[in-house]
Amino acid sequence: MPTFTAPQTAVPNAAAAGQVNLGDLTVNRLGFGAMRITGPGIWGPPKDKDTAIKTLRRAVELGVNFIDTADSYGPNVSEELIAEALHPYSKGLVIATKGGWERVGPGQWIHNSSPKHLEEAVSGSLRRLKLDRIDVYQLHTPDPAVSFDASMETLEKLRQQGKIRHIALSNVTLEHLERARKITPIVSVQNRYSFADREWDFLLDHCEKNGIAFIPWAPLGQVREAHDLLDRIAKDLDASPLQVALAWLLRRSPVTLPIPGTSSPKHLEENIAAASLRLPEAAYKQLAAVTPPPASLR
């Protein structure tokens, strides 16, 4: 089996990863996470704004048509940079943003998924992104101090008002997903997931069975010994460890939509090249065996 479907010298394109549906929207299955185009600690403006702008524009040039952001990235900075770099948006570009977390300082996050805050957050994102309607709006995380149903009912109200096209979830359990689906259609779930961090294996399988996209974040996982294996496989395939980790996610399920982020055009091109990387069966199984799938919590 060839390592790449195209020569490594070819210009990478996210379309090589295939496509996935988000409700009535279809996007290439390798997106861009826009968290790291902000300052250190996901706080304030980037050190090099021009490079952040170039990275966003280069992502679209390389076939990325799904960009993931949040009002808490900066806060507000990521959304503002996306609009500055890409508005007016090209046809088919889907921008997904989130609300429900607030920022009070570098690396500091506080819950706020109250109905009042979510209404204000959606209005703010619409303004900063220069949109009349947000294609995919995600509850960033459930708020333990606020009724989850009340948060979802608020987003559904905003959807009916035409401010949101599709609703999605982030950092949730299977129970959250099923409770949300009783209130409104859910098009995607974004949880931490990688070959080395598979706590949400069963949730990914559930999403696949129900036609819901699964957006994994932290694709390199947390396990050092797993990274040693990743490094060896990457060397054998003449690829980077992150490319191999992304290729594993793409092969894991047809509904996975990885969103690697970077503030560097060079690293962006390396990441997008993973769309063409095809893991040999043995390598895929080695990585899949790093941590056994957890017992089903259904």
C-alpha positions as CSV (number, residue, x, y, z in Angstrom):
1,M,0.0,0.0,0.0
2,P,1.5,3.4,-0.9
3,T,2.2,5.8,1.9
4,F,0.7,8.8,0.1
5,T,-1.9,9.0,-2.7
6,A,0.0,11.8,-4.3
7,P,3.7,12.7,-4.4
8,Q,4.9,14.6,-1.3
9,T,6.1,17.4,-3.5
10,A,2.5,18.0,-4.7
11,V,0.5,20.9,-3.1
12,P,-1.5,19.4,-0.2
13,N,-5.3,19.7,-0.3
14,A,-7.8,19.1,2.4
15,A,-10.2,17.6,-0.1
16,A,-7.9,14.4,-0.2
17,A,-9.3,13.5,3.2
18,G,-12.8,13.1,1.8
19,Q,-16.0,14.8,3.0
20,V,-18.4,14.7,5.9
21,N,-21.9,16.2,6.4
22,L,-22.9,18.7,9.0
23,G,-26.6,18.7,8.5
24,D,-27.2,20.0,5.0
25,L,-23.7,21.2,4.7
26,T,-20.8,19.2,3.3
27,V,-17.2,20.0,4.2
28,N,-13.7,18.5,3.5
29,R,-12.8,16.2,6.4
30,L,-9.7,18.1,7.5
31,G,-10.5,21.5,8.9
32,F,-8.6,24.2,10.7
33,G,-8.8,25.0,14.4
34,A,-8.3,28.8,14.9
35,M,-7.5,28.8,18.6
36,R,-3.7,29.2,18.2
37,I,-3.8,32.3,16.0
38,T,-4.3,34.3,19.2
39,G,-1.7,35.3,21.8
40,P,0.0,33.2,24.5
41,G,-2.4,31.5,26.8
42,I,-5.1,31.9,24.1
43,W,-5.2,35.5,25.3
44,G,-4.9,38.8,23.4
45,P,-3.7,39.3,19.8
46,P,-1.1,37.2,18.2
47,K,2.6,38.2,18.3
48,D,2.6,38.3,14.5
49,K,-0.8,39.3,13.2
50,D,0.4,39.3,9.5
51,T,1.4,35.7,9.8
52,A,-1.9,34.8,11.5
53,I,-3.8,36.4,8.6
54,K,-1.6,34.6,6.0
55,T,-2.2,31.2,7.8
56,L,-6.0,31.6,7.6
57,R,-5.8,32.6,3.9
58,R,-3.5,29.8,3.1
59,A,-5.8,27.3,4.8
60,V,-8.6,28.2,2.4
61,E,-6.2,28.0,-0.5
62,L,-5.3,24.5,0.5
63,G,-8.9,23.3,0.4
64,V,-10.0,23.9,4.0
65,N,-13.6,24.8,4.0
66,F,-14.3,24.2,7.7
67,I,-12.8,26.6,10.3
68,D,-13.5,26.1,14.0
69,T,-13.2,29.0,16.5
70,A,-14.9,30.3,19.7
71,D,-15.7,33.7,21.2
72,S,-13.4,32.8,24.1
73,Y,-10.3,32.5,21.9
74,G,-8.7,35.8,22.7
75,P,-11.4,36.5,23.8
76,N,-12.9,37.6,20.5
77,V,-9.6,37.8,18.7
78,S,-9.8,34.6,16.7
79,E,-13.3,35.5,15.3
80,E,-12.1,39.1,14.4
81,L,-9.0,37.8,12.6
82,I,-11.1,35.3,10.6
83,A,-13.3,38.1,9.4
84,E,-10.4,40.3,8.6
85,A,-8.6,37.6,6.7
86,L,-11.5,35.9,4.8
87,H,-14.5,38.2,4.6
88,P,-16.3,38.2,2.2
89,Y,-16.3,34.5,2.6
90,S,-15.8,32.1,-0.3
91,K,-18.8,30.0,-1.3
92,G,-18.9,26.8,0.7
93,L,-16.7,28.0,3.6
94,V,-18.2,26.9,6.9
95,I,-17.2,28.8,10.1
96,A,-18.2,27.0,13.3
97,T,-17.9,29.0,16.5
98,K,-18.8,28.3,20.2
99,G,-20.1,30.0,23.3
100,G,-20.5,29.1,26.9
101,W,-17.0,29.8,28.3
102,E,-15.7,33.2,29.3
103,R,-12.2,34.4,29.7
104,V,-10.8,36.4,32.6
105,G,-7.1,36.0,31.9
106,P,-4.4,34.0,30.0
107,G,-5.2,30.3,30.4
108,Q,-8.2,31.0,32.5
109,W,-11.7,29.8,31.6
110,I,-15.0,30.1,33.5
111,H,-18.4,28.6,32.7
112,N,-21.3,30.7,31.6
113,S,-24.0,28.9,29.6
114,S,-26.9,30.9,30.9
115,P,-29.6,31.8,28.4
116,K,-28.8,35.5,28.7
117,H,-25.1,35.0,28.1
118,L,-25.7,32.6,25.1
119,E,-28.0,35.2,23.5
120,E,-25.3,37.9,23.9
121,A,-22.6,35.5,22.8
122,V,-24.4,34.6,19.5
123,S,-25.0,38.3,18.8
124,G,-21.3,39.1,19.4
125,S,-20.1,36.3,17.2
126,L,-22.4,37.4,14.4
127,R,-21.0,40.9,14.6
128,R,-17.4,39.9,14.8
129,L,-17.6,37.3,12.0
130,K,-19.7,39.7,9.9
131,L,-22.4,37.1,9.4
132,D,-26.1,37.2,9.2
133,R,-26.3,33.5,10.4
134,I,-23.8,31.2,12.0
135,D,-23.6,27.9,10.1
136,V,-22.6,25.8,13.1
137,Y,-22.8,27.1,16.7
138,Q,-21.5,24.9,19.4
139,L,-22.2,24.9,23.1
140,H,-18.5,25.1,24.3
141,T,-19.1,23.0,27.4
142,P,-22.1,22.3,29.7
143,D,-22.3,24.7,32.7
144,P,-22.7,22.8,36.0
145,A,-24.5,25.9,37.5
146,V,-27.0,26.2,34.6
147,S,-29.7,23.8,33.4
148,F,-28.3,22.0,30.3
149,D,-31.8,21.9,28.9
150,A,-32.2,25.6,29.3
151,S,-28.9,26.2,27.4
152,M,-30.1,24.0,24.6
153,E,-33.5,25.5,24.5
154,T,-31.9,28.9,24.1
155,L,-29.8,27.8,21.2
156,E,-32.9,26.2,19.6
157,K,-34.7,29.5,20.0
158,L,-31.9,31.3,18.3
159,R,-31.9,28.7,15.5
160,Q,-35.6,29.3,14.9
161,Q,-34.9,33.1,14.8
162,G,-32.5,32.4,11.9
163,K,-29.3,33.4,13.8
164,I,-28.0,29.8,13.8
165,R,-28.2,27.3,11.0
166,H,-27.1,24.2,12.9
167,I,-26.4,23.5,16.6
168,A,-23.5,21.4,17.8
169,L,-21.9,20.3,21.1
170,S,-18.4,20.3,22.6
171,N,-16.9,18.6,25.7
172,V,-20.0,16.5,26.4
173,T,-21.1,13.0,27.4
174,L,-23.5,10.6,25.6
175,E,-26.2,11.7,28.1
176,H,-25.7,15.3,27.1
177,L,-25.9,14.4,23.4
178,E,-29.1,12.5,23.7
179,R,-30.7,15.1,26.0
180,A,-29.8,17.8,23.4
181,R,-31.3,15.7,20.5
182,K,-34.6,15.7,22.3
183,I,-34.6,19.5,22.0
184,T,-32.9,20.2,18.7
185,P,-31.0,18.4,15.9
186,I,-27.3,18.1,16.6
187,V,-24.8,18.0,13.7
188,S,-21.5,17.5,15.4
189,V,-19.7,16.7,18.7
190,Q,-16.3,18.1,19.6
191,N,-14.4,16.2,22.3
192,R,-10.8,15.4,23.1
193,Y,-9.8,12.3,21.3
194,S,-6.7,10.7,19.7
195,F,-5.2,7.3,19.1
196,A,-3.7,7.6,22.6
197,D,-6.6,9.2,24.4
198,R,-9.7,7.2,23.6
199,E,-12.0,7.8,26.5
200,W,-14.8,8.8,24.0
201,D,-14.5,5.8,21.7
202,F,-18.1,4.8,22.5
203,L,-19.3,8.4,21.9
204,L,-17.6,8.5,18.5
205,D,-19.2,5.1,17.6
206,H,-22.6,6.5,18.6
207,C,-22.1,9.6,16.4
208,E,-21.1,7.4,13.5
209,K,-24.3,5.3,13.9
210,N,-26.4,8.4,14.0
211,G,-24.8,10.4,11.2
212,I,-23.3,13.0,13.5
213,A,-19.8,14.4,12.7
214,F,-17.2,14.0,15.4
215,I,-14.5,16.7,15.8
216,P,-11.5,15.5,17.8
217,W,-9.2,17.9,19.5
218,A,-5.8,17.3,21.0
219,P,-4.9,14.8,18.2
220,L,-1.5,13.9,19.7
221,G,-2.9,12.6,23.0
222,Q,-1.1,12.7,26.3
223,V,0.9,9.5,26.6
224,R,4.6,9.7,26.2
225,E,5.2,6.0,25.4
226,A,2.5,6.3,22.7
227,H,4.4,9.2,21.2
228,D,7.5,7.0,21.0
229,L,5.5,4.6,18.8
230,L,4.2,7.4,16.8
231,D,7.7,8.7,16.2
232,R,8.8,5.3,14.9
233,I,5.9,4.9,12.6
234,A,6.3,8.5,11.3
235,K,9.9,7.8,10.5
236,D,9.1,4.6,8.6
237,L,6.5,6.5,6.5
238,D,8.7,9.6,6.0
239,A,6.0,11.7,7.6
240,S,5.7,13.9,10.7
241,P,4.2,12.5,14.0
242,L,1.2,14.9,13.7
243,Q,0.5,13.8,10.1
244,V,0.4,10.1,11.3
245,A,-1.9,11.0,14.2
246,L,-4.2,12.9,11.9
247,A,-4.2,10.0,9.4
248,W,-5.2,7.7,12.2
249,L,-8.1,9.9,13.1
250,L,-9.3,10.1,9.5
251,R,-9.2,6.3,9.2
252,R,-10.8,5.7,12.6
253,S,-14.3,6.7,11.3
254,P,-15.8,8.3,8.3
255,V,-17.4,10.9,10.5
256,T,-14.2,12.2,12.1
257,L,-13.3,15.8,11.2
258,P,-9.9,16.7,12.7
259,I,-9.1,20.4,13.1
260,P,-5.4,20.8,13.6
261,G,-4.4,24.3,14.5
262,T,-1.3,26.4,14.0
263,S,-0.2,30.0,13.5
264,S,2.4,29.0,10.9
265,P,1.7,28.7,7.2
266,K,4.6,26.1,7.0
267,H,3.1,24.0,9.7
268,L,-0.3,24.4,8.2
269,E,0.9,22.9,4.9
270,E,2.5,19.9,6.8
271,N,-0.8,19.3,8.6
272,I,-2.9,19.5,5.4
273,A,-0.6,17.0,3.8
274,A,-2.0,14.4,6.2
275,A,-5.2,14.4,4.1
276,S,-3.3,12.3,1.6
277,L,-1.5,10.0,4.1
278,R,-2.8,6.4,4.1
279,L,-1.7,4.3,7.1
280,P,-0.7,0.7,6.4
281,E,-3.0,-1.7,8.3
282,A,-0.2,-2.8,10.7
283,A,0.6,0.8,11.7
284,Y,-3.1,1.6,12.2
285,K,-3.6,-1.4,14.4
286,Q,-0.4,-0.7,16.4
287,L,-1.7,2.8,17.2
288,A,-5.2,1.6,17.9
289,A,-3.8,-0.8,20.5
290,V,-1.9,1.8,22.5
291,T,-4.8,2.1,25.0
292,P,-7.8,-0.3,24.9
293,P,-11.2,1.2,24.3
294,P,-12.9,2.0,27.6
295,A,-15.8,-0.1,28.8
296,S,-19.1,1.1,27.2
297,L,-20.8,3.6,29.5
298,R,-24.1,3.3,27.7
